[in-house]
Each structure stands twice: as structure tokens, then as C-alpha cells.
Amino acid sequence: MIELLTPTELDKKKWEGLLNASPHSTFFQTAEWCQVWGESFPFFKSYFLVAIGSDGSYRAGLPYVQAKKLLSGYYSMPMGTYGGAACRPGGSPAGLYRRWLELTTGVKRERLVVFGETEQPGLVELGFSVAPEYVHRLNLPSGGRPLLSRSAEKQVGEALQAGFSFVKVEKQADLKDFYMLTGRGRKKTFYTKKFYEKIAEILLPDEKVAWFLAKKDGKAASFLLCFPFRDELFLWDADFDPKFSKLRPGYFLMTKVMDWAINKSFKRLNFGQSPVDAFGVTLLKERMGAEKVPVYQYTYSSKMVKKLRSVYEKFKK
């Protein structure tokens, strides 16, 4: 039996049990991450498509977010974060994806997007196109810092001598400096203050987010927002104040978070995707020893929508 559930209808304990049993589940499939999106933006609604066994257990599940504007987009999960179906060993997500297509069929459906770590040929059979992407991932040693590039070692050394303090955010009240840093208008306006407030409200109490600041002279110079899951730490969002750029606050914070992760026995750092034109961000990740690994974005849209999107893209140029 497959049911469509809202966050309030979902049995969180059963969902956590499913994610714990699924070999390829990630933080971005958690109930809390879905909740953040649904409560942060009026045009987002979060859902869970769940295959339920005869004993009431969750056998497989597909978390997704509906972005409802003129047309509706369906994302598992939004903004390039991992998603797709979580399955217990031996299970198949095929039924969930077929049901997803059935439930969302209509003239106002723009597209469905699945972003995940593993190849899923079943999605191609259902008519999804696949676009290979990359993230950067770093395996952490059990003791000591991993080997960095020569240039990174030099810049890390300079950053560690620059007088920054390393601060881990423990409660919402600690985020005043973070909001001052990100209120400069340089960050994507899509990530609103309410969005970050919801991350803090929903994830901080149970330590499902690790939020770090580099401060100097009482001011936030850089931040790094991470999500721990199993033995992997996802480095999800970061920025720095350009006034401190010569002191390398990004290198300072990345190094300190790496040390923190090793001390907490994490096995990997996942640096996520880099924007196509963000050469500096990619270079920093690779200088810190991270390697490119493939991930996959699957997209389904009707022929009419594809044609309209093609015309729109040409018009924009």
C-alpha cells in the first residue's frame, strides 16, 4: 500500500527507522529537512510518498517538495540537495516513482526532479532524463589532519595565525552575528532570514545542524553551516565578509571544522556541488584534499513543457 502523507501525518519514528535501514539515505531525506522547506516559504509544500507494509512499517519512502507558482515543480529534494527514494534492503523504488508521476499528472505540472548519489535506470525507463553532476568529498583519517596541497598548507598556516576565534552556534540567540554577516545583500535572496530561522528552530535543539562562525574583533568574518548524518558531515552553506578576505577566513573555518569532524569520528566530509562559475570555491575544496565524485540529476517534464522552456531560454538570451 502506498500513501501520500504530509509532515504532520508522517510517523517520524517509522521514517527514521526506514532511513536507518536504507543503505543510501542522507540527511536531506529526513523529516526535519522537509519540514524546514514547507515552513519557510509560502509556495512550498512538503510531502512523503510511503510504501507501508502489512505490519504497518515503512518499507520505502520518497520525500519531496512541491513548488507551487504558475506551474508546479516537484523536487526530491530542492536546491540540489540529495533526495530520491529510501528503501529497505531488497526493496524497489519503482512503485513509488510510478505513483509520483500519477499523482502529479496535470496541465500545471512543470517538472519532477530527483537528485541523488546513485544511478537509477528505473527513472530513465519512466521517461526521466539524466544529467551527471559532481560533488566534492573528502575521506577523513582517524587521527590528524588529511594531507593538503602545498598552497593550502601555506594559506591555512596564515589563517590560523590571523587571530580568528572558532565559534560553534549552540542556540538561536547565538545567531545575531550570523544574521549581521549575511544581511549584506551578497547572499542569494532566495535563502531568507526566515529560512535560516527555521533551520535553527527545527534542527538546533536535536543537534541535527552544526553551525560554525569565524570571528575577529567581535565580528563574524565567515560562517559554515553543516548537516551531520551517520558518519558523514555535509558542508552545505558558507560565506565570508570580503573585508577579511586577505586573512583567509574560509581556510581558517574549513580547517577548524575538519578538526572538529575528525574529533567527532566522522569518516567523510561532503562539500556538495559548486556553482559552474565558482572557480574559487572549487579550488578551495580541491586544495583541502577533496575529490570529485559523480552524482545524478533526473528530470521529468512533458514535451509541451520542454518546448516552452526551450523557447523561454532562447528569449532570455
C-alpha positions as CSV (number, residue, x, y, z in Angstrom):
1,M,0.0,0.0,0.0
2,I,1.3,3.4,-1.0
3,E,0.1,6.5,0.9
4,L,0.8,10.2,0.4
5,L,1.5,11.9,3.8
6,T,2.0,15.4,5.0
7,P,4.7,16.2,7.6
8,T,2.0,16.2,10.4
9,E,0.7,12.8,9.2
10,L,4.1,11.1,9.0
11,D,5.2,8.8,11.8
12,K,8.6,10.2,12.4
13,K,9.9,7.1,14.3
14,K,8.9,4.8,11.4
15,W,10.5,7.2,8.9
16,E,13.8,7.3,10.9
17,G,13.7,3.5,11.0
18,L,13.4,3.4,7.3
19,L,16.3,5.9,6.8
20,N,18.5,3.9,9.2
21,A,17.8,0.7,7.2
22,S,18.3,2.3,3.8
23,P,21.9,2.0,2.7
24,H,21.9,5.2,0.6
25,S,19.8,7.6,2.7
26,T,21.2,11.0,3.5
27,F,20.3,13.9,5.8
28,F,18.3,15.6,3.1
29,Q,15.7,12.8,3.2
30,T,14.9,13.4,6.9
31,A,11.5,14.6,8.0
32,E,13.1,17.7,9.6
33,W,14.7,18.9,6.3
34,C,11.3,18.5,4.5
35,Q,9.7,20.5,7.4
36,V,12.2,23.3,7.0
37,W,11.1,23.9,3.4
38,G,7.4,23.7,4.0
39,E,7.5,26.1,6.9
40,S,9.9,28.7,5.3
41,F,8.2,29.5,2.0
42,P,4.5,30.1,1.3
43,F,4.9,28.5,-2.2
44,F,6.4,25.2,-0.9
45,K,4.6,22.2,0.4
46,S,6.4,19.1,1.7
47,Y,5.1,15.5,1.2
48,F,6.1,11.9,1.8
49,L,5.1,9.1,-0.5
50,V,5.3,6.0,1.6
51,A,5.1,2.3,0.9
52,I,3.6,0.7,4.0
53,G,3.9,-3.0,4.8
54,S,1.2,-5.2,6.2
55,D,2.7,-4.8,9.7
56,G,2.5,-1.0,9.4
57,S,6.2,-0.5,8.9
58,Y,7.6,1.9,6.3
59,R,9.2,-0.2,3.6
60,A,10.2,2.6,1.2
61,G,9.6,6.3,1.0
62,L,10.0,9.3,-1.3
63,P,10.3,12.7,0.3
64,Y,9.6,15.7,-2.0
65,V,8.6,19.3,-2.0
66,Q,6.1,20.9,-4.3
67,A,7.0,24.4,-5.5
68,K,3.6,25.8,-6.5
69,K,3.6,29.0,-8.5
70,L,2.0,29.4,-12.0
71,L,3.2,25.9,-12.7
72,S,4.2,23.3,-10.1
73,G,7.7,21.8,-9.8
74,Y,8.2,18.7,-7.7
75,Y,11.7,18.2,-6.2
76,S,13.3,15.4,-4.2
77,M,15.0,17.5,-2.9
78,P,15.1,21.2,-3.7
79,M,18.2,23.4,-4.5
80,G,20.5,20.5,-5.4
81,T,20.2,18.6,-2.1
82,Y,20.1,14.8,-2.2
83,G,16.7,13.1,-2.3
84,G,15.1,10.2,-4.1
85,A,13.5,7.1,-2.6
86,A,14.8,5.4,0.5
87,C,14.3,1.7,0.6
88,R,14.9,-1.2,3.0
89,P,17.4,-3.7,1.6
90,G,15.9,-5.8,-1.2
91,G,13.2,-3.2,-1.8
92,S,12.5,-1.4,-5.1
93,P,11.5,2.3,-5.5
94,A,9.8,1.7,-8.9
95,G,6.3,1.7,-7.5
96,L,6.9,4.9,-5.6
97,Y,8.1,6.7,-8.7
98,R,5.2,5.5,-10.9
99,R,2.8,6.7,-8.2
100,W,4.6,10.0,-8.0
101,L,4.0,10.5,-11.8
102,E,0.4,9.6,-11.5
103,L,-0.3,11.9,-8.5
104,T,1.3,14.9,-10.2
105,T,-0.1,14.5,-13.7
106,G,-1.8,17.6,-14.9
107,V,-1.6,20.7,-17.1
108,K,0.0,22.7,-14.3
109,R,2.9,20.3,-13.7
110,E,6.2,21.8,-14.9
111,R,8.7,19.1,-14.0
112,L,9.8,16.5,-11.4
113,V,13.4,16.4,-10.3
114,V,15.3,13.8,-8.4
115,F,18.9,14.5,-7.2
116,G,20.8,11.6,-5.7
117,E,24.1,9.8,-5.2
118,T,23.3,6.7,-7.2
119,E,22.3,5.9,-10.7
120,Q,18.7,4.8,-11.1
121,P,18.0,3.3,-14.5
122,G,14.3,2.8,-13.5
123,L,13.8,6.5,-13.7
124,V,15.1,6.6,-17.2
125,E,12.6,3.8,-18.1
126,L,9.8,6.1,-16.8
127,G,10.9,8.9,-19.1
128,F,13.3,10.9,-16.9
129,S,16.4,12.4,-18.5
130,V,19.6,12.2,-16.6
131,A,22.3,14.9,-16.2
132,P,25.6,13.8,-14.4
133,E,26.8,16.3,-11.8
134,Y,29.6,16.3,-9.4
135,V,30.2,16.9,-5.7
136,H,33.5,17.0,-3.8
137,R,34.1,14.5,-1.0
138,L,37.0,14.1,1.4
139,N,37.7,10.9,3.3
140,L,38.9,11.8,6.8
141,P,41.8,10.0,8.6
142,S,41.2,8.5,12.0
143,G,43.8,10.8,13.6
144,G,45.4,14.0,12.4
145,R,44.5,16.3,9.5
146,P,44.5,14.9,5.9
147,L,47.2,15.9,3.5
148,L,46.6,19.3,2.0
149,S,48.1,20.9,-1.1
150,R,51.3,22.9,-0.6
151,S,49.4,26.2,-1.3
152,A,46.6,25.2,1.0
153,E,49.1,24.4,3.8
154,K,50.6,27.9,3.4
155,Q,47.2,29.7,3.5
156,V,45.9,27.6,6.4
157,G,49.1,28.5,8.3
158,E,48.5,32.2,7.7
159,A,44.8,31.9,8.5
160,L,45.5,30.1,11.8
161,Q,47.8,33.0,12.8
162,A,45.4,35.7,11.9
163,G,43.6,35.8,15.3
164,F,40.2,34.4,14.4
165,S,38.2,32.7,17.0
166,F,36.2,29.5,16.3
167,V,32.6,29.5,17.5
168,K,30.0,26.8,17.3
169,V,26.4,28.0,17.4
170,E,24.6,26.3,20.2
171,K,21.2,28.1,20.3
172,Q,19.2,30.6,18.2
173,A,20.3,33.6,20.3
174,D,23.9,32.9,19.1
175,L,22.9,33.8,15.5
176,K,22.9,37.5,15.8
177,D,26.4,37.8,14.3
178,F,25.4,35.4,11.6
179,Y,22.5,37.5,10.5
180,M,24.6,40.6,10.5
181,L,27.1,38.9,8.2
182,T,24.5,37.5,5.8
183,G,22.5,40.7,5.8
184,R,24.9,42.5,3.5
185,G,22.9,41.6,0.4
186,R,25.6,39.4,-1.2
187,K,23.9,36.1,-0.5
188,K,21.2,34.6,-2.6
189,T,17.9,36.4,-1.7
190,F,16.2,33.0,-2.0
191,Y,17.6,32.0,1.3
192,T,15.6,34.3,3.5
193,K,16.2,35.1,7.2
194,K,13.0,33.0,7.9
195,F,14.6,30.1,6.2
196,Y,17.7,30.2,8.5
197,E,15.5,30.8,11.5
198,K,13.6,27.6,10.7
199,I,16.8,25.7,10.3
200,A,17.8,26.9,13.8
201,E,14.3,26.3,15.3
202,I,13.9,22.8,13.9
203,L,17.4,21.4,13.8
204,L,19.5,23.0,16.5
205,P,17.6,21.5,19.6
206,D,18.5,17.9,18.5
207,E,21.9,18.9,17.1
208,K,20.9,18.0,13.6
209,V,22.8,21.0,12.3
210,A,26.4,22.0,13.0
211,W,26.7,25.8,12.6
212,F,30.2,27.5,12.8
213,L,31.5,31.0,12.8
214,A,34.9,32.5,12.5
215,K,35.1,35.8,14.4
216,K,37.6,38.5,14.6
217,D,37.5,41.6,16.8
218,G,34.0,40.7,17.8
219,K,32.7,40.5,14.3
220,A,31.7,37.4,12.2
221,A,34.2,37.0,9.4
222,S,32.9,33.7,7.9
223,F,30.3,31.0,8.5
224,L,29.9,27.4,7.6
225,L,26.6,25.5,8.0
226,C,26.8,21.7,8.1
227,F,24.5,18.7,8.5
228,P,25.7,15.6,10.3
229,F,24.2,12.2,9.2
230,R,25.7,8.8,10.2
231,D,29.4,9.1,9.6
232,E,29.3,11.9,7.0
233,L,29.3,15.7,7.6
234,F,27.6,17.7,4.8
235,L,29.1,21.1,4.3
236,W,26.0,22.9,2.9
237,D,26.3,26.7,3.0
238,A,29.2,29.1,3.6
239,D,30.2,32.7,3.1
240,F,32.7,35.3,4.3
241,D,33.0,39.0,4.8
242,P,35.2,40.4,2.0
243,K,36.8,42.9,4.4
244,F,38.6,39.9,5.9
245,S,39.5,38.2,2.7
246,K,43.2,38.7,2.9
247,L,43.3,36.8,6.2
248,R,41.7,33.7,4.6
249,P,38.7,33.2,7.0
250,G,37.4,30.4,4.7
251,Y,40.6,28.4,5.1
252,F,40.6,29.0,8.8
253,L,37.0,27.8,9.2
254,M,37.3,24.9,6.9
255,T,40.4,23.7,8.8
256,K,38.8,24.1,12.2
257,V,35.6,22.2,11.1
258,M,37.8,19.5,9.6
259,D,39.5,19.1,13.0
260,W,36.1,19.1,14.8
261,A,34.7,16.4,12.4
262,I,37.8,14.2,13.0
263,N,37.4,14.6,16.7
264,K,33.7,13.6,16.4
265,S,34.7,10.4,14.4
266,F,33.2,11.4,11.1
267,K,34.6,9.4,8.2
268,R,33.8,11.8,5.4
269,L,33.2,15.5,4.6
270,N,30.8,16.1,1.7
271,F,31.5,19.5,0.2
272,G,28.5,19.4,-2.1
273,Q,28.1,20.9,-5.5
274,S,29.9,24.1,-6.6
275,P,28.3,26.6,-8.9
276,V,29.5,26.3,-12.5
277,D,31.2,29.7,-12.4
278,A,32.6,29.4,-8.8
279,F,36.2,28.6,-9.7
280,G,37.5,29.8,-6.3
281,V,35.1,27.6,-4.3
282,T,36.1,24.5,-6.4
283,L,39.8,25.3,-6.0
284,L,39.4,25.7,-2.2
285,K,37.7,22.2,-2.0
286,E,40.4,20.5,-4.1
287,R,43.3,22.3,-2.2
288,M,41.8,20.8,1.0
289,G,42.1,17.3,-0.5
290,A,38.6,16.7,-1.7
291,E,38.0,14.7,-4.8
292,K,35.2,15.0,-7.4
293,V,32.6,12.2,-7.2
294,P,29.6,11.8,-9.6
295,V,26.0,12.4,-8.6
296,Y,22.9,12.4,-10.8
297,Q,20.0,14.7,-11.5
298,Y,16.9,13.1,-13.1
299,T,14.3,15.4,-14.6
300,Y,10.9,14.5,-16.0
301,S,8.8,17.0,-18.0
302,S,6.2,16.8,-20.8
303,K,7.1,17.5,-24.4
304,M,5.0,20.7,-24.2
305,V,6.8,22.0,-21.2
306,K,10.2,21.1,-22.7
307,K,9.2,23.1,-25.8
308,L,8.0,26.1,-23.8
309,R,11.2,26.1,-21.7
310,S,13.3,25.9,-24.8
311,V,11.5,29.0,-26.2
312,Y,11.9,30.8,-22.9
313,E,15.6,30.1,-22.7
314,K,16.1,31.5,-26.2
315,F,14.1,34.5,-25.3
316,K,16.2,35.2,-22.3
317,K,19.4,35.3,-24.4
